[in-house]
Each structure stands twice: as C-alpha cells, then as structure tokens.
Amino acid sequence: MGELPGLVVTGAAGRMGRLLIAAALASDHARLTGAVVRKGHDWAGQDVGVAMGGAPVGIIATDDPLEAFATAQGVLDFTTPDASVEFAALAAQARAVHVCGSTGFTPAHLAKLEAAGRHAVIVQSGNTSLGLNLLLGLTRKVAAALDADWDIEIVEAHHRAKVDAPSGAALMLGEAAAEGRGVALQDVRDSGRDGITGARTTGDIGFSSIRGGSIVGEHDVIFAGEGERLVLRHIANDRGIFARGALKAALWGQQQKPGIYTMSDVLGL
C-alpha cells in the first residue's frame, strides 16, 4: 500500500479552514501535509495544532502557497474567488487535485479556473454536502416535470458574516431548475426585489437571501402552483459536512483526468 495522499488546506485559520484541517487529520485515507494562511497572518510559522489551541501536530502553517503545494496531492480551498484562482494555477503546476468550495465567482474567475483545469483536476462546487447535491438532482427533475405555470423561488439563509448573496448553493439550485426547464438561468433570474416591481414574470426563477446569527445554511426550492405548493428543503446543522464532502472529493480526484468536475460527478449522481 502506497503513501496516503497529502492534502494542503488554504485559508487555514478561517472557520472552514479549521474544519478542513480537523477532517484531514482524522482521516484514515489522507494526511495533512500543509496549511496556508494569508501573508503576514500570525499563524505563519506556528504548528497548526498549537495555533488551533491544541497539541502540536507537526504541520507548520505558511504564507507561501507555492512551497506548501509543491509536494501535495490535493488542495482543499474554501477562501475567496480572487485567492482561489491563484491557488488553482499553483495547484495545476503541482498537478494536485484542487477542491474549490469558494463562492461568488465572476465569469472572469471561472475562465481562469477552466484554464487551470486543462492541466489538473478541479472539483468546483458552491456546496460540498451530500444532501445538498441530492437536492440539486431533485430540483432538476421536478423543474422538468412541471411547466412554467409553476413559479420557482429559491430562498436561502446563512450566518451574518457571509459576504455574497445569493449563496453559491442557491445559484447551483437555480441552474439546476433552469436546466430542468431547458432555459438559461441568466435569462430568467430575478433577484433582490424591492419597491414597486410589478407582477411576477411567468417563467422567472426568483432568489431571496436571509442573513443572520449563526445559521449554517438553509436552502428551500419552492414550486408554487395554483392552489398547491411543493417545497424541497436542505438544512445544514454542522459545517463539518462540507469538510467531509471536500475530503471525499479530493480522494476521488486522485483517479481522474484533468478537467473541471462537480460534486455530482464525485457522488456519481
């Protein structure tokens, strides 16, 4: 049996970074080999176990991603779009699987990810939980079965510190609904209603965002027809589900050819 795949966590000092570190350390199928923090962060040069308030684990945090990626087989990255496209290029140079859970990408960001994906495996997903990805499949099927007389609304709720809206997962659900309807989301998306907006346009897919407290993540896909309503819901109570999903994706990616993949590919949905 060969050596276990080595994984690097970016944004190591953040909320998700800490969960990713814990998941990698606890895994029987991978090992933590690096932890990256932003330039000048006080974790740089510290053992990550000590920095997290525990016992030493033998991994020293660094603010030099190139050094950390050089010997890695996988990168777990839940940071920001600007940081992620830089990490994607570095991971591609190292031929490491890049699991990218960042959200809020622009078309320019996505073009850079696609360029990196020509040289290495990238699993890019706004949500790495199993349940949410099952919801994507259900949303696509229900949207295909119900015509445009059924209005589609996507409502998402997250903690007060989340900086982008709608959430990446909400947009994924919108894409799934649009695919089911055979339309492009950009042509039917309706976000941020305010004031006298007029009546709802038939066929539009609406989005609403709630921010408050410590909500981990809730997503409702509402199909509203005349006299009846169907609601598909996913509730995340523990951010650890995203870390475990990311770890699964990194291990799955070890056997794949270069390209851009999603969690649906990882889960064989």
Secondary structure, 3 states (H helix, E strand, C coil): CCCCCEEEECCCCCHHHHHHHHHHHHCCCCEEEEEECCCCCCCCCCEHHHHCCCCCCCCECECCHHHHHCCCCEEEECCCHHHHHHHHHHHHHHCCEEEECCCCCCHHHHHHHHHHCCCCEEEECCCCCHHHHHHHHHHHHHHHHCCCCCEEEEEEEECCCCCCCCCHHHHHHHHHHHHHHCCCHHHHEEECCCCCCCCCCCCCEEEEEEECCCCCEEEEEEEEECCEEEEEEEEECCCHHHHHHHHHHHHHHCCCCCEEECHHHHHCC
